[in-house]
Amino acid sequence: MRLTPVFLLSAIDAAHFPGETKTFGAPEIAFLGRSNVGKSSLINALLGSKQAHTSSTPGRTRAINFFSLHEGAGDKRKVRPSLIFADLPGYGYAKISKAISSEWPKFIEPYLAERETLALSICLVDTNIPPQENDSQLIHYLQEMGKPYLVVGTKSDRLSGNVLAKSLAALKKKHEVDDILIVSAKTEAGTGALWQRIHAVAAESR
């Protein structure tokens, strides 16, 4: 069943995170990655909508944007959400990296470290570029905090065969992970497998 997305709010401070009255404690799935890695495009592909704003200008997302996902549609939509998606600000783009970095301790780190309803952090890495150090830093941060995470390789439609295999091997080695799920927001390849992972984690957290 496809879930109906509803935009909840944008938060630039921990005090602005949605509370129990808005989410009913639904499991939250966070999407993280470098600017222009394709977070918003992937979210839209998963939801089958244009809820998350995409831009060719890196660094446009400066807040955590929350979306509630409901069974049914229109008047038949259930009030209680099944899931919450959180689209986090990108990092690593030179022109805005300092500004983003200064904001992380204020509300992004508390979200990742302290949010009780956060069931899974999806770390997006670009399969079309060499492995990036700041992606490794994020993954290692989640490992040290003992937080559930999944590494997802984006833009896989641009590579094929041995080239994609070599990129995947390099990403696994650099980020010290055994599992990377390859997806494409353009062709929706891998999105079904990603949904399976999301639903499995959400079921365990309930």
C-alpha positions in Angstrom: 0.0 0.0 0.0 1.4 3.4 -1.0 1.4 5.8 1.9 0.0 9.4 1.6 2.6 12.0 2.6 1.7 15.2 4.4 4.2 18.0 5.2 4.4 18.5 8.9 6.9 21.3 9.6 10.5 22.6 9.2 12.7 22.7 12.3 15.8 24.7 12.9 15.9 24.1 16.6 15.4 21.0 18.8 12.5 22.8 20.4 10.7 22.8 17.0 10.8 19.0 16.5 7.3 17.5 16.2 5.9 16.2 19.4 3.7 13.2 20.3 0.5 15.1 19.4 1.6 15.5 15.8 3.3 12.1 15.2 1.7 9.7 17.8 5.2 8.4 18.3 5.4 7.0 14.8 8.9 5.6 13.8 11.0 8.2 12.1 13.3 7.6 9.1 16.0 10.3 8.6 17.7 10.9 5.2 21.2 12.3 5.4 24.0 13.0 2.9 26.1 15.5 1.1 24.5 18.5 -0.7 23.3 17.4 -4.1 23.5 13.7 -3.3 19.8 13.4 -4.2 18.0 13.2 -0.8 14.9 15.1 -1.9 14.8 13.3 -5.2 14.9 9.9 -3.5 12.3 10.9 -1.0 10.0 12.0 -3.8 10.6 8.7 -5.7 9.7 6.7 -2.5 6.6 8.8 -1.9 5.5 9.1 -5.5 5.0 12.8 -5.0 6.8 16.1 -5.0 6.7 16.7 -1.3 10.4 17.3 -0.8 11.8 20.3 -2.7 14.6 19.6 -5.1 17.1 22.2 -6.4 20.1 22.3 -8.6 21.7 24.6 -6.1 23.5 22.6 -3.4 22.7 23.5 0.2 19.1 24.8 -0.2 17.8 22.6 2.6 18.8 24.3 5.8 16.2 22.9 8.2 15.0 19.4 9.1 11.8 18.9 7.1 9.3 16.4 8.5 6.7 14.5 6.5 4.1 12.2 8.0 3.0 9.2 6.0 -0.5 7.9 6.3 -2.5 4.9 5.1 -5.3 5.8 2.7 -5.9 9.0 0.9 -8.2 12.1 1.1 -11.0 11.7 3.6 -10.1 8.0 4.1 -6.6 8.9 5.3 -5.9 7.7 8.8 -5.1 10.4 11.3 -2.3 8.3 12.9 0.8 8.3 10.7 2.5 5.0 9.9 5.9 6.7 9.5 7.7 10.0 9.6 10.3 11.0 7.1 12.9 13.6 8.1 14.9 15.3 5.3 18.0 16.7 6.9 20.3 19.5 5.6 23.1 18.5 3.3 26.7 19.0 4.1 30.1 19.1 2.3 29.4 21.9 -0.3 32.2 24.4 0.0 30.2 27.6 -0.1 27.8 26.6 2.7 29.8 23.9 4.6 30.9 26.3 7.4 27.3 27.5 7.9 25.9 24.0 8.0 28.7 22.8 10.2 28.0 25.5 12.8 24.3 24.5 12.8 24.8 20.8 13.3 25.5 20.9 17.1 22.5 23.1 17.6 19.8 20.9 16.3 21.0 18.1 14.0 23.3 16.3 16.4 20.6 16.4 19.2 18.2 14.9 16.7 20.5 12.1 15.7 21.7 11.4 19.2 18.6 12.0 21.4 15.4 11.5 19.2 13.7 8.5 20.8 11.4 8.0 17.8 14.3 7.9 15.3 14.2 4.3 14.0 16.7 4.5 11.1 19.2 7.0 9.6 19.6 6.5 5.8 23.1 7.7 4.8 23.2 8.6 1.1 26.5 8.4 -0.8 27.0 9.3 -4.5 28.1 6.3 -6.6 29.4 8.7 -9.3 32.2 10.3 -7.3 35.1 8.9 -5.2 34.2 8.1 -1.5 34.1 11.3 0.6 35.6 11.7 4.0 32.6 13.6 5.5 30.4 10.7 4.5 32.7 8.4 6.5 32.6 10.8 9.4 28.8 10.6 9.5 28.7 6.8 9.3 31.3 6.4 12.0 29.4 8.9 14.2 26.3 6.8 13.9 28.3 3.6 14.6 29.9 5.2 17.7 26.5 6.3 19.0 25.1 2.8 18.4 22.3 4.2 16.1 20.7 2.1 13.4 21.7 3.2 9.9 21.7 2.1 6.3 24.1 3.3 3.6 22.4 3.9 0.3 24.2 4.6 -3.0 22.4 7.1 -5.2 22.4 7.9 -8.9 23.2 4.3 -9.8 21.5 4.7 -13.2 24.5 6.7 -14.4 26.9 3.7 -14.0 26.7 0.1 -15.1 28.6 -3.2 -15.1 32.1 -3.2 -13.8 32.2 0.6 -13.3 29.3 0.4 -10.8 30.8 -2.7 -9.1 34.2 -0.9 -8.7 32.4 2.2 -7.3 30.5 0.0 -4.8 33.6 -1.8 -3.7 35.5 1.5 -3.1 32.6 2.9 -1.1 32.4 -0.2 1.1 36.1 -0.1 1.7 36.3 3.6 2.5 33.3 3.7 4.7 34.0 0.4 6.4 30.6 -1.1 5.8 29.6 -4.5 4.4 26.2 -3.5 2.9 25.3 -0.6 0.5 21.9 -0.6 -1.1 22.1 0.8 -4.6 19.2 3.0 -5.8 18.2 5.4 -8.5 15.6 8.1 -8.0 15.3 8.6 -11.8 14.5 5.0 -12.7 13.2 4.0 -9.2 15.6 1.0 -9.3 16.2 -0.2 -5.7 13.4 1.8 -4.2 11.3 -1.3 -3.6 14.2 -2.9 -1.7 14.6 0.3 0.3 11.0 0.3 1.2 11.3 -3.3 2.5 14.2 -2.2 4.7 12.3 0.8 6.0 9.1 -1.2 6.8 11.2 -3.9 8.5 12.9 -1.4 10.8 9.7 0.4 11.5 8.0 -2.8 12.5 10.8 -3.7 14.9 10.6 -0.3 16.6 6.9 -0.3 17.3 
